[in-house]
């Protein structure tokens, strides 16, 4: 039976626990945070792995955290700044260490700091390189927890604990160093004398957010594309949230604008345009999903935010995807001020402008070759011009109550088809070097399909289920939107029904000058689907306008599919294009006609 510990040995053990349990687990994370702040690429790798681990939420993943990105960061930090930097051992019996004889009772001192920075054991020893730990080191070259019989028994637990803490930190904050490299304070542990870094919140989806919306599966890897675009958009918002670097004049984006932008980006969007951009890339022979392609696809989604925010302002909309619109959110932010409503509208206009600037920045920062950037710029310019002119035509025609079918189709073509289908397909195609002939074939497919998409959206605006579309089913009616649905209704309705329909469309608009709570807005949105809306629906059914629009959607879809069949697209691209026809222009069978628009509500926007 071993002899009991002496009082001195007990005191030494207690001191060891204090040093190992407090100093090391405090100093090592501090050094690790400093190193991650100084190496943003490593920081991003840890964050991505933390996001994947969080998504899986499996206990087994936590047990392996010490072997992942964060664990390698901890290991490299312990090599560079071992908390137990100076250790001693007492020789218990005569022995030889190397070529040096040692008597029993001799005290041997050694330094983990020196050992860990020997270039023959650790190449380029002063460089922070977590990847060197992809291969486990030799036991004699790495001793942050001591060695031999006195080696810390909690080494594995400590690494897991510190790695888990790092993952949690970088999941919530971006880190950037401030000031010079901290001075090393050699005390019981190697402490950073002054270790300062700046942090800002990472733009990740908040609780309750629907990042991707209902799944639109036009390609086998649609989910992967969507997530890559989401990552780029999150990174962009995080960059905008970062404080300005010392000595620069970078503008600071107000946090309330970033919050609203976050909501528009990550509250139900389906990433139709980025996915179509990748389809265009493949139709022109592009392979894989290179990062410049993803950046350009993200630029399209940011342009979509610009269009949505301004559209909500022009339509005086209360809800977007079931949540308050930008002007409502910003008015609420400024509540208490007498001009809160005006500030909300002005702020929303400026946020839309900012999203347009960000879209351009994502495009220009994608690292495209000059010729590709020039070609992409021409596509984007044409797409934006058509969209804005189409939006202007829509505003001018709203409330007119005319029967010009060609005007209604032109508005749908320019306002929606150009930037929702044709522009994204063209943009992806020119990145892959498409010629004019291919672009013309894509246009022949995209324009009728994009118009069909808008016509279906018009049906959803009247007959859709607000719990799926996320907007009131009466907004287009109250505004008197110049849609094909209304044009056909006014053309085919009986005189008495036409007069009744015009009175309903010109009815009084609700007072929206006051800011409201979300509960009040939801209650008002629900109240709008009252007797007048039911009556408008009845009139649209009675005159046959709803079914006529469905027939037009079927015809436009057939026109788009005929192009795919005749244009000799490569087989994978042709399959994706046919999938898009099914997604963007659903054609219900007569037996399902009554509820089909509600069932297909998730296709909208």
N, C-alpha and C positions, 0 to 999 in steps of 0.2 A: 504494500500500500504506500503510495507516495507520501512524502512528508507534507504536512499542512503548510500553507503559505505564511510567510512571516508578515509582520505588520508593514514593513517596507515594501514587500512584494504586492500586498493588497493595495497600498497607496499608489504604487506604480500602475497597477491594473486599472484603478479608478481614473487616474490621470490619462491613461491611454484611451479609455472610453470617452472621456471628455474631449480630448483632442480629435480622435477619429470620428466621433459621433456628431461633433458640433463644428469644429474648425474646418475639417475637410469638406463636409457637405454644405458648408457656407462659402468657403473660398473657391472651390472648384466651379460651382454654378456661376459665380460672379465672373471668373475668368472665361468660362464658356460663353456667357452672354456677350462679353467684350469681343471675343473671337468671332462669334456669329454676326455681330454688328459690323465687323470689319470685313466679313466675307459673305456678301448677300447671296451668292450662288449656293453656298452650302446652306445658308439659312432657308432658302427656297426649297431645297431638297428635303430638309427636315420637316418643313411645313407640309409639303405634299404627302410625305409618308404619314404624318400625323393626321391629315385629313382622311387618308385611306383607312387608317386604323380606327379613327372615330366613326367612319361610315360602317365598318364591319362590326364594331362594338362587341368583339369576342374576347373573353377573358384570356384565351390562349395567346392572343396577340400581345397583351400586356406582358406576359411572361417572356416574350422574345424581344422586347423593346431594346434590351441591352445589346442585341446583335444587329440592330438596324442603324439608320442614319444618325439618330440622336445618340445611340450607344457609342458609335465610332467617334462622334464629337467629344463625348465625355472621355473616352480613352485617350484621344489625342490631347485633350486639355490636361489630363492627369500626367501625360508624358512631359508636356512643356512646363507645367506648374504643379509638380507633385506636392501635395500638402505636407506629407512627411518627408521633407527634403533632406534632413540630416538625421541619420539613425545610428544606433550603436548596438553591439552585441558583445556579451562576455563569453570568452572561451571557457568551456567546461572541462576540457581535458587537453593535454598536449596534442597539437596537430600541426599540419603544414598548410598554409593558404598560398596557393601559387607556388612560389619558390621560397616563401618566407616561413620559417618555423615560429610557432606561437605557443607560449606556455599557458597552462591552465590559469584562469583568472585574468588574462589580458583582455582589455577593452578594445574592441575593433570598431572604428567609426567609418561609415561610408555614406555617400551622398547620392540619392536617387536623381537629383538635378543634374549632376555631372554624368552619371551613367546614361540617363535618357538623352543626353545631348552629344554623345560620342558618335562621330560621323561613320565610324566603322560598323556601328550597330544600327544606327538610324540615319540613312542617307539624307543629306540636306536637313540637318536636325533642327535648325531654327525656323523652318517653314511649317506652317499649320496645314496639315494634310490628313484629314480623317480617313481618306481612302487607303492609307498605309495599313489600316487595321482590318482590311478585307481578309488579310492572311494573319492568323494569330501569331504574336511574337514569341520568341523563346523565353522561357521562364527567367533566365539569367539576365535578360536585357531590359526587363520592364518590371519595376518593383514599387509601384505607387502605394501598395498596401503592405509593404514589407515583404519578408521572405522567410522560408524555413518554418519551424514550429511556432514561431510567434507571428506568422502572417495573419492579418485581420480575417476573422471568420465571416465578416459581413460584407466582403468585397462585392459579391454578386448583387446583393440587395442594394448596396450603395449605388452601384452603377445604374441599376434599374430605376431607383428612386430619382436620381439626378436626371437621367434621360427622360423619364416621364415628365418631370418638372419643365425641362427644356421644350418638350413637345407642346405642353400646355401654353407656355409663354409665347412661342413663335406662332402658335395657332391663332392667337388673339392680337399680337402686336408685331409690327415691323420694327426692326432695330437699326439704328444708324449711330456710329461712334461720334462722340463730341470731344474735341480737344486732343491732346497728345496721347501716345500710348502710356498706360498707367505704370507707375513706378512699382517695382517689386519690393514688398516689405518682408524681409526674412525674419520671422519670429518663430513661434512654435510651428506655424504653417506658413506657406508662401502666400501672403495676402496681397491683393492689389491695393496700392497706396491710395489712389483716386481713380476709380473706374467709372467713367460717365458715358452714357449713351442716351440717345433720344429715341422715343418710341411713339408709334401712332397705331391706331386701331386698324387691323386687317379687315378689308371689306369682304367678309364671308357671309353666306346666307344666314339670316337670323331665324330664330325659332318661328315656325309657321310659314316660312317662305316656300313657295313652289318654284324651284329654280328653273325647271325645264317645262313645266306645264304638261298636259297630256302628251303622250309619246307620238310623234310623227315619224313613222318608220318608212322612209323612202329608200334606205340603203341599209345593208347589214351592220355597218359601223356607225349608224346615225347617233347612237348614244355616246360613243367615243368622241365623235366630232363635236357634239354638243358640249361635252364636258371640257374639251380642249378650248373651245371658244369661251366657255364660262371662266376657265382659269385665266385666260388673257384679259377678260373684262374685269375680273376681280383684281388682277395685278394693276390694271390701269387705274381703277378707283383708288387702290392703295397708294399708287404714286401721286395721285392728286391730293390725297389726304395727308401726305408727308409734309412736315414743316419745311420751310425753305432752308437750303443749305447756307451755312454762315458765309457772309460776304457776297451773296447773290441778291438779285432783286426779283426772284421768282414770286409770282402772285400766289396768294393764299385763297383757296376755294372755301367759301363758308360751309361749315358742316351741315347746315340744313339743306343746302343744295345737293351735297353728296348723298344725304339720306334719301332725298326724293329720287335722285338718279338711280340709287341702289334699288329702290322699290320698282321703278319702271324696268330695270334690267332683270331683276330676280324675283318677280312676283307673277309667274305664270307664262312668260314668253316661251314660245316653242322653237325659236331659232330657225324659222322657215328659210329666211334669206341666207344665213350662213350655210345651211345644208344645201340650198340650191347653188350657192357659189362653188361648193365642192363638187356637186354634180356637173356644173359647167366645166370645171377643171378636168374631170374624168372624160367628159364628152370630147374634149380636145386632146386626149391622150396623156393627160397628166397622171403621174403615179405617186402613190403614197399620200401623206398629209404633211408636207413641209411647213415649218413654222411661219414663213411669210404668207402662205395661203391662209393659215389660221388667223393671223393678224388682220389680213384683208377681210376675212369673213367677220371678224369681230368689229371692224370698221362699219360694215353693213348694219350690224345690229345696233351700233351706236347711232347711225343715221336714222334707224327706225325709231329710236327714242326721241330724237329731234322731231320727227314727223308726228309721233303720238302726242307729245307734250303740246306742240302748237295746234294740233287738231283738237285736243281737249279744250284749249283756250278758245278757239274760234267757235266751237260748238257749245261752249259754256257747259261742258259735261261735268257731272258730279262724281261719277265712278269710272274707273279704268281697271278691268280685271277684278272687279269686286272690291276695290279699295279707292279711297279718295284720290281725286286727280291732283296734279301738281299744284294748281292754283288753290285748291282746298287745303292741301297740306301746308303750304306756305302761309296762307291766310291764318290758319290755326297757329302756326309758329309765331305770328305777329299779333295774336289776339291780345286785347287790351289797348291796342292802338285804334283810334277812330278810323284810320284809313287801312285797316287790316285787309279788307277785300281787294282794294286797289293794289296793295303791296303783293298780295298773293298772285294776282294776274300778271303784274309787271315781273315779279320774280320768276314765274313760270315761263314767260317769253324769253327771259334771259337764260334760264336753264336750258331751254330748247336750243338757243344760239350756242350755248356752251357745249351741248352734246354734238352739234354740228362741227365745232372746232375740234373736239376730241375725236370725232370720226375721221377728220382729215389728218390729225396727228397719228392715229393708228395706221392709216394708209401710208403716209409718208415715212413712218418709222418701221415699216415692215421689212426693210432691207432688200427691196426689189432692185433688180438690175435697171439701169436708166431707161432702156427701151421698154421694158415691162412696166415700169412706173409711168412712163409717158402714155402707153396704151391704156393702162388702168385709169389714169387721170381723165382721158377722153371719155371712157365709158361712164365714169362717175359723174363728170360734168353733164353729159347728156341725160343721165338718169335723174340727177337733181333738178335740172331745168324742167324736164317733163313733169316731175312730181309737183314742183311749185306752181307751174302753169296750170296743171290739172286741179290743184287745190284752189287756185284763184277762180277758175271756171266754176268749181263746185260752190264756192262762197257766193259768187255773183248770181248763180242760178237758184240758190236756195230761196224758197218762199215764192218763187215765180208761179209755180203750178202749171207749167207748160206741158206740151205733148210732143216735143221734138225728141224722137227716139235716138237719132244720130248724136244729138248733144249728150244724152244720158250715157251712151256707149263711149263717146269720146272722153267724158269725165272719168268713167271707170278705167278706161285704157291708160290715160295719162296719170291720173292720181294714184292708181293702184298697180296695174299690170306692169308698168315700166319699172317701178322700183321694187316690187315684190317678186316678180318672176324673171322678166327679161334682163333687167340690170344685173342681178346676182349671177344668172347663167352666163351673161357676157363677161362679167368681171372674172369669174373663175376660168373661162375659156381663154381670155387674152393672156392670163398669167401662164397658161400652158402653150402659148404661141399660136392660137387659133387664127385662121385666115378669114377673109371677109365672107367667103362662101359658107363656112360653118356658122358664123355669126348670123347670117341671114336665115339659115335653117333653124337655128335656135330661136330667132325672133318669130318665125312662122309658127313654132310650137308655143312659145311663151306668151305672146300677146293674147290669143284667144283663151288660153288657159287662165291668164291673169284676169281677164275680163270676167270669165266664168267664176273665178274666186270672189271677185267683188260682188257679182250678182248674188252669189250664195250668201255672202256676208250681209247684203241688203235684206235677204229673207230672214236671216238670223236677227237682224236689228228690229224686226217687227214680230216675228213668230217664235224667236228663240227663247230658251229658258234662261232668265237672268242669272240663275245660280251657276250656269255653265259659261255663258258669254261674259259675265262679269260687268255688264252695263245694263242700264235701264232699257226696256224694250220700247219705250215711248220717246226717246230722245230724237231719233230720226223723224218720227211722226210730228212731234211738236215743232221741229225746226223746218219742216217742209222740204226735206232733202230732195234734190232732183235726181231720183233714181229711176231705173227702167221699170221697177215695180210700180211706182207712182205714175209714171208716164202711161203705162199700159192700162192702169186702173182708170185714169181720167179719160183715156181714149175709148175704153170699152164699157164703162159703167153707164147705166141708164141715167137720163138727165137728173132725176130726183136724187139718185144715189151719188152722182157726181157733185151736186150742190152740197149734199150732206157731207161728203168726204172733204170738200174744200173748207167747209166751216169747221170741221174737226181739226184739220191740219193747221188752221189759222187760229186755233183756240188760244186762250191766255196762257202765257208761260209762267211758271212758278217764280216767286221772288227768291232770288239767290244772292241777294246783296249782303246778307248776314252770314257770319261764320256759324257753323253748326258742329255739334259733336258727331262722331262716326255713327252713333245710334240714331241720331236725328236724321242724318243723311240716308241711312239705310231705310228708315221708316218712310221718308219722303220718296225714295226710289221705289219702294214697294207700293206706295199709294198711287204712283203714276200708272201702274198696270191695272187701272180701274175700268169703269164703264166705257169711257171714250175709246180706250185702246181695244177693248173687246169689240166695240162697234166698228172701228176701222178694220180690224181683222175680218169681221163678217163681210164688210163691203168688198174687201180685196178678194175674198174667196168667191163671193157671189158673182162678180164681174169676170172671173176667170184669170185675173192678173197673176195670182200666185202660180197657177199651173203654167201659164204662158212663160213666166220667168224660168220655171223648171225646165220647160222644153228648150229654152234658149241655152241654158246651162248644158243640157245634154248635147245640143248641137255643137256648141263651142268645144266641149270636151272631145267629141268625135273628130272635130277639125284638127285639134292638137294631136290626137292619137294617129290620125292619118299621116301627119308629117313624120312621126316617129317611124311608121311602117315604110314610108317611101324614101326617107332621107339617108338610109344606109348608115345609121349610127352603129358604132361598135356594140356588140351584144350586151356587155355590162352596163354601158351608158344608156342604151335603149331600155333596158329593164328598169333602171332608175327613173327615166323620164316617164315611162308608163306608170310607175308607182306614184309619181307626182301628180299625174292626171287624176288618179283615184283619190289622192289626199286632198287636192285643192278644189276639185269639182265633183263632189259626191253626187251621184244620180240615183235617188231613191226609186224603188219600184212603185207602181200605182198602189199596191196593197199596203205599202208603208207610208204613203204620201202624207197622211194627216199628221204624223208625229216625226217625220224624218228630219225636219229642220231642227227640232229640239234634240234629237238623238245625235245629230252631227254638229252640235253647237261648239264642240271643242276645236273645230277646224278654224274658226274665226281668228284672224290676226296672228 
